[in-house]
Amino acid sequence: MAKTAIVTGSARGIGKAIATKLAKNGFNIVIIDACPLENSEETAKEIEALGVQTKAYQCNVTSSDEVNNVVEDVQKTFGSVDVLVNNAGITRDGLLVRMKEEDFDAVIAVNLKGTYNFTRAVAPIMMKQRSGRIVSISSIVGIQGNAGQVNYSASKAGVIGITKSVARELASRGVTANAIAPGYVETPMTAVLPDKVKEAMLEAIPMRRYGQVEDIANCVNFLCSDEASYITGQVISVDGGMHM
């Protein structure tokens, strides 16, 4: 029976690349996104063309009720939940002294609580199966911080904390939990940045190129494979050498 992977925030960008890569390796794919369902269903159809079963859900990852309902339906539909990729995330950048409280709360809710909600929902299933892979997308700024991103940095550092704690709790049940910390990746989110900002970012990357969504997807794919069965509680930086 084919394994099933839930990928949050996967209608486009890094999440879509991850879902596509896993599908090419035979995983059935569950698309989770907050965007209108038709957008997610369009991505699901593209992935389904690769020969795997797919299903799209519109879900607010900050709502434990919505998350629990989705995971319950996924288990009924697919029979198992073998992989969870916590990728859903937002930014609301601003300097600390100017940051609105609602912008701090929104980023923490989606990036951190969303990771908690989905991880908590799938953990009992994976524990019962005595197998599973949880991969959460953190960020280089969760390791080293970044001016103007107090909320985002805090949320991504929190993702690392969740990952390490979950790895310790679930290791004896055959479930691994790891995090990936991307550097600057070319996505719709970064495409709107001013040219001067992009140039400064490029100067900070030893490899002198931006990451591609496929770079992140390849690392996720490895962590979800049998070859990574003895790796857990780790944070892998995929950043062209920015943090070393």
C-alpha positions in Angstrom: 0.0 0.0 0.0 1.3 3.4 -0.9 2.3 5.7 1.9 0.5 9.0 2.5 2.1 12.4 3.1 0.3 15.5 4.4 2.0 18.7 3.3 0.7 22.0 4.8 0.9 25.2 2.8 1.3 23.2 -0.4 -0.8 25.0 -3.0 2.2 26.8 -4.3 5.9 27.6 -3.6 8.1 25.4 -1.4 5.1 23.3 -0.2 4.1 22.5 -3.8 7.6 21.5 -4.7 7.8 19.2 -1.6 4.4 17.6 -2.5 5.5 17.1 -6.1 8.8 15.5 -5.1 7.2 13.1 -2.7 4.6 12.2 -5.3 7.3 11.3 -7.7 8.6 8.9 -5.1 5.2 7.2 -4.8 3.6 9.0 -1.9 -0.1 9.8 -2.0 -0.4 13.5 -1.3 -2.7 15.5 0.9 -2.7 19.2 0.0 -3.4 21.6 2.9 -3.7 25.3 2.4 -5.7 28.3 3.6 -6.2 29.6 0.1 -9.5 29.1 -1.8 -10.0 25.4 -2.4 -10.0 25.7 -6.2 -6.3 26.8 -6.0 -5.4 23.7 -3.9 -7.4 21.4 -6.2 -5.6 22.7 -9.2 -2.3 21.7 -7.6 -3.8 18.4 -6.5 -4.7 17.6 -10.2 -1.2 18.4 -11.3 0.2 16.0 -8.7 -2.4 13.4 -9.4 -1.1 13.3 -13.0 2.1 11.7 -11.6 0.1 8.6 -10.8 -0.7 9.0 -7.1 -3.8 9.6 -5.1 -4.4 13.2 -3.9 -6.9 15.2 -2.0 -7.0 18.9 -1.2 -8.3 20.6 1.9 -8.9 24.2 2.8 -7.8 24.4 6.4 -6.9 27.1 8.9 -3.9 25.5 10.6 -4.4 27.7 13.7 -7.7 25.9 14.5 -7.2 22.6 16.3 -10.8 21.6 15.5 -10.2 22.1 11.7 -6.9 20.3 11.9 -8.3 17.4 13.8 -11.2 17.0 11.4 -8.9 17.0 8.4 -6.5 14.5 9.9 -9.4 12.2 10.8 -10.7 12.4 7.2 -7.3 11.7 5.8 -6.9 8.6 7.8 -10.3 7.3 6.7 -9.6 8.2 3.1 -6.0 6.9 2.8 -5.8 4.4 5.6 -2.6 5.8 7.1 -0.6 9.0 7.7 3.0 8.2 7.1 4.5 11.7 6.6 3.7 15.1 7.9 5.5 18.2 6.5 4.8 21.3 8.5 5.4 24.0 5.8 2.5 26.5 6.2 3.8 29.9 7.2 3.3 33.7 6.9 5.3 36.8 7.5 4.3 40.2 8.9 7.7 41.9 9.0 8.5 45.1 10.9 11.0 46.5 13.4 10.2 45.6 17.0 9.3 49.1 18.2 6.8 49.4 15.3 5.4 45.9 15.2 1.7 45.6 15.9 0.7 43.1 18.5 -1.7 41.5 16.0 1.1 41.0 13.5 3.2 39.2 16.2 0.2 37.0 17.2 -0.7 36.1 13.6 2.7 34.9 12.7 3.1 32.9 15.9 -0.4 31.4 15.4 0.2 30.1 11.8 3.9 29.2 12.0 4.2 27.8 15.5 0.7 26.8 16.7 -0.1 25.4 13.2 3.0 23.2 13.5 1.9 22.1 17.0 -1.7 21.4 15.9 -0.8 19.2 13.0 2.0 17.4 14.8 -0.3 16.7 17.8 -3.1 15.4 15.5 -0.9 12.9 13.6 1.3 11.7 16.5 -1.2 9.1 17.9 -1.7 7.7 14.4 2.1 7.3 13.8 2.7 6.0 17.3 0.0 3.3 16.8 1.6 2.4 13.4 5.0 2.5 15.0 6.3 4.4 12.0 6.2 7.9 10.7 8.2 10.9 9.5 7.6 14.5 10.7 9.5 17.2 8.9 9.0 20.9 9.9 10.2 23.8 7.8 12.0 26.3 10.1 14.3 29.0 8.8 17.8 30.3 9.1 16.4 33.3 11.0 15.1 30.9 13.6 18.8 30.0 14.3 20.5 33.4 14.0 17.7 36.0 14.1 17.0 38.8 11.6 16.3 42.5 12.1 12.7 43.3 11.3 11.5 39.7 11.9 11.1 39.3 15.6 7.8 37.5 15.2 9.0 35.3 12.3 12.3 34.5 14.0 10.5 33.6 17.3 8.1 31.3 15.4 10.8 29.5 13.5 13.0 29.1 16.6 9.9 27.6 18.3 9.5 25.1 15.4 13.0 23.9 16.2 12.1 23.5 19.9 8.9 21.5 19.0 10.9 19.3 16.7 13.6 18.4 19.2 11.0 17.7 21.9 8.8 15.6 19.7 11.8 13.7 18.4 12.6 12.7 22.0 9.0 11.7 22.8 8.3 9.6 19.7 11.7 8.0 18.9 10.9 4.8 20.7 7.8 4.4 18.6 9.7 4.5 15.3 8.7 8.1 14.5 11.4 10.6 13.5 11.1 14.4 13.7 13.5 16.7 12.0 13.5 20.4 10.9 14.9 22.1 7.8 16.2 25.7 8.0 16.1 27.2 4.5 18.1 30.3 3.7 16.9 32.7 1.0 14.8 30.8 -1.4 13.2 32.2 -4.6 9.4 32.0 -4.0 6.4 34.3 -4.7 7.0 35.6 -1.1 10.5 36.8 -1.9 9.9 37.9 -5.4 8.2 41.2 -4.2 11.3 42.3 -2.3 13.1 45.5 -3.5 16.2 44.9 -5.7 18.5 46.4 -3.1 17.3 44.0 -0.5 17.7 41.1 -3.0 21.3 42.2 -3.7 22.2 42.4 -0.1 20.7 39.0 0.5 22.8 37.5 -2.3 26.0 39.0 -0.8 25.3 37.2 2.4 25.2 33.8 0.7 28.7 32.2 0.2 27.5 30.2 -2.8 26.3 33.4 -4.4 22.9 32.1 -5.5 19.5 31.9 -4.1 18.0 28.6 -3.1 15.4 27.0 -5.3 12.3 25.3 -4.0 13.6 22.0 -5.3 16.6 22.3 -2.9 14.3 22.2 0.0 12.1 19.5 -1.5 15.1 17.3 -2.1 16.1 17.5 1.6 12.5 16.8 2.8 12.4 13.8 0.4 15.6 12.4 1.9 14.4 12.8 5.5 11.2 10.9 4.6 13.1 8.1 3.0 14.2 4.8 4.5 17.8 6.0 4.2 17.1 8.6 6.9 15.6 6.2 9.4 18.3 6.8 12.0 18.2 10.6 11.8 15.9 12.4 14.3 15.9 15.6 16.3 18.1 17.4 13.8 18.0 20.8 12.1 19.5 20.8 8.6 20.4 24.2 7.1 19.8 24.4 3.4 21.1 27.9 2.9 24.1 27.9 0.5 26.5 28.3 3.5 24.9 31.3 5.2 25.0 29.6 8.6 28.0 27.5 9.3 
